[in-house]
């Protein structure tokens, strides 16, 4: 038997792609120029509105947002950030944090607090007896020194003076007569 291949004569308008023989509007993050029946993906870090007909419709995501190839711009989640125009959010480095969605940068931990790992959403205080020797590490105070929780340095342990003994006076003796 001879098989015959029939080519579709359907040509979709710009901004549409052929899906199962029907022209469908290209989704956000995609585009289709006229005379193309395929919706192409915008490059990573860029997105477009639905029905876009040119790669020039693919615009960079704003700071705080990112887009994988062919998708819409999404907000960076807490613990990460995006300078904009990138394909994925970037984890905050150790020593920095981001507590909100859509951050365009991470914040350095304040004095006395640390973020020991990447992707932190907050900074933690060092426990009493330790101090924040950097924005990523709590260090035990050296001998003879201590600290309160959340300290960035140690202080000498106060010495309590030894009580001085009171002079004793002999008890008067009473004579029996």
C-alpha positions as CSV (number, residue, x, y, z in Angstrom):
1,X,0.0,0.0,0.0
2,X,1.1,3.5,-0.7
3,X,0.8,6.0,2.2
4,X,0.2,9.6,1.4
5,X,1.3,12.4,3.7
6,X,-1.0,15.4,3.7
7,X,0.5,18.7,4.8
8,X,-1.6,21.1,6.6
9,X,-2.4,24.2,4.6
10,X,-3.3,26.1,7.8
11,X,-1.2,29.2,8.3
12,X,-1.7,30.9,11.7
13,X,-1.6,34.6,12.1
14,X,1.2,36.3,14.0
15,X,1.1,35.6,17.8
16,X,-0.5,32.2,17.2
17,X,0.8,28.7,16.9
18,X,-0.6,25.6,15.4
19,X,-1.8,23.0,18.0
20,X,-3.5,19.8,16.8
21,X,-4.6,21.5,13.6
22,X,-5.9,24.6,15.3
23,X,-4.3,28.1,15.6
24,X,-4.0,28.9,19.4
25,X,-2.7,32.2,20.9
26,X,0.9,31.9,22.1
27,X,1.1,31.8,25.9
28,X,2.9,34.5,27.9
29,X,6.7,33.9,27.6
30,X,6.3,32.8,24.0
31,X,6.0,34.5,20.6
32,X,5.2,33.6,17.0
33,X,6.0,35.9,14.0
34,X,3.7,35.9,11.0
35,X,4.1,32.9,8.7
36,X,5.3,30.7,11.5
37,X,3.0,28.1,13.0
38,X,5.2,27.6,16.1
39,X,5.3,29.5,19.3
40,X,8.9,30.1,20.2
41,X,10.1,30.6,23.8
42,X,11.5,33.9,25.0
43,X,15.1,33.6,26.2
44,X,15.7,33.1,29.9
45,X,15.4,36.3,32.0
46,X,12.8,37.7,29.5
47,X,9.0,37.3,29.1
48,X,6.2,38.5,26.8
49,X,2.5,38.9,27.1
50,X,0.3,36.2,25.4
51,X,-0.2,36.6,21.7
52,X,3.2,38.2,21.1
53,X,4.5,38.2,17.5
54,X,8.2,39.1,17.8
55,X,11.2,38.3,19.9
56,X,11.4,42.0,20.5
57,X,8.2,41.6,22.6
58,X,10.3,39.6,25.0
59,X,11.2,42.1,27.8
60,X,13.7,41.6,30.6
61,X,12.2,40.8,34.0
62,X,12.4,43.6,36.5
63,X,14.7,43.5,39.5
64,X,13.3,41.0,42.1
65,X,11.9,38.8,39.3
66,X,13.3,36.1,37.0
67,X,12.0,33.9,34.2
68,X,13.1,30.5,32.8
69,X,13.1,30.2,29.0
70,X,9.5,30.4,27.7
71,X,7.9,31.3,31.0
72,X,6.5,34.4,32.8
73,X,8.5,36.6,35.2
74,X,8.2,35.3,38.8
75,X,9.2,36.9,42.1
76,X,12.3,35.7,43.8
77,X,11.3,33.8,47.0
78,X,12.5,34.7,50.5
79,X,16.1,33.6,50.9
80,X,16.9,34.6,47.3
81,X,17.1,37.6,45.1
82,X,17.2,38.6,41.4
83,X,18.9,41.6,39.9
84,X,16.4,41.2,37.0
85,X,16.9,39.8,33.5
86,X,18.0,36.4,34.8
87,X,16.7,32.9,34.3
88,X,16.6,31.8,38.0
89,X,16.6,33.4,41.4
90,X,20.0,33.5,43.2
91,X,20.3,32.2,46.8
92,X,21.5,34.8,49.3
93,X,25.1,34.0,50.2
94,X,26.0,33.1,53.8
95,X,26.1,36.2,56.0
96,X,23.2,37.8,54.1
97,X,19.5,37.2,54.1
98,X,16.2,38.2,52.3
99,X,13.0,37.9,54.3
100,X,10.6,39.0,51.5
101,X,9.5,37.8,48.1
102,X,10.8,39.9,45.1
103,X,14.0,41.1,46.6
104,X,16.5,42.6,44.2
105,X,19.4,42.1,46.7
106,X,20.2,40.5,50.0
107,X,20.9,42.3,53.3
108,X,24.0,41.8,55.4
109,X,23.2,40.6,58.9
110,X,23.5,43.3,61.6
111,X,26.3,43.2,64.2
112,X,25.9,40.3,66.6
113,X,23.8,38.2,64.3
114,X,24.7,35.6,61.7
115,X,23.4,33.7,58.6
116,X,25.6,30.6,58.6
117,X,24.2,29.1,55.3
118,X,23.1,30.2,51.9
119,X,19.4,31.0,51.3
120,X,18.8,32.5,54.7
121,X,15.5,34.3,55.4
122,X,16.7,35.8,58.7
123,X,19.8,36.2,60.9
124,X,20.2,34.5,64.2
125,X,21.7,35.7,67.4
126,X,24.7,33.9,68.9
127,X,24.0,32.3,72.2
128,X,25.4,33.6,75.5
129,X,29.1,32.8,75.9
130,X,29.6,33.2,72.1
131,X,29.9,36.2,69.8
132,X,29.4,36.9,66.1
133,X,33.1,36.9,64.9
134,X,31.8,37.5,61.4
135,X,28.3,37.5,59.7
136,X,28.6,33.7,59.2
137,X,30.1,32.3,62.4
138,X,29.6,32.3,66.2
139,X,32.8,31.9,68.2
140,X,33.2,30.8,71.8
141,X,34.5,33.6,74.0
142,X,38.1,33.0,75.3
143,X,38.8,32.0,78.9
144,X,38.0,34.7,81.3
145,X,35.6,36.4,79.0
146,X,31.8,36.1,78.3
147,X,29.0,37.6,76.3
148,X,25.3,38.0,76.3
149,X,23.2,36.5,73.5
150,X,23.4,38.5,70.3
151,X,26.9,40.0,71.1
152,X,29.5,40.9,68.6
153,X,32.3,40.8,71.2
154,X,33.2,39.3,74.5
155,X,33.8,41.2,77.8
156,X,35.9,40.2,80.8
157,X,34.0,38.2,83.4
158,X,33.6,40.5,86.4
159,X,35.5,39.3,89.4
160,X,33.7,39.5,92.7
161,X,36.0,40.6,95.5
162,X,36.6,38.1,98.2
163,X,34.9,39.2,101.4
164,X,37.4,40.5,103.9
165,X,37.1,38.8,107.2
166,X,35.7,41.0,110.0
167,X,38.1,41.4,112.9
168,X,37.0,39.3,115.8
169,X,37.0,40.7,119.2
170,X,37.2,38.4,122.1
171,X,33.9,38.0,124.0
172,X,34.0,39.5,127.3
173,X,34.1,36.9,130.0
174,X,31.9,37.2,132.9
175,X,33.2,36.3,136.3
176,X,31.1,34.5,138.7
177,X,31.5,35.7,142.1
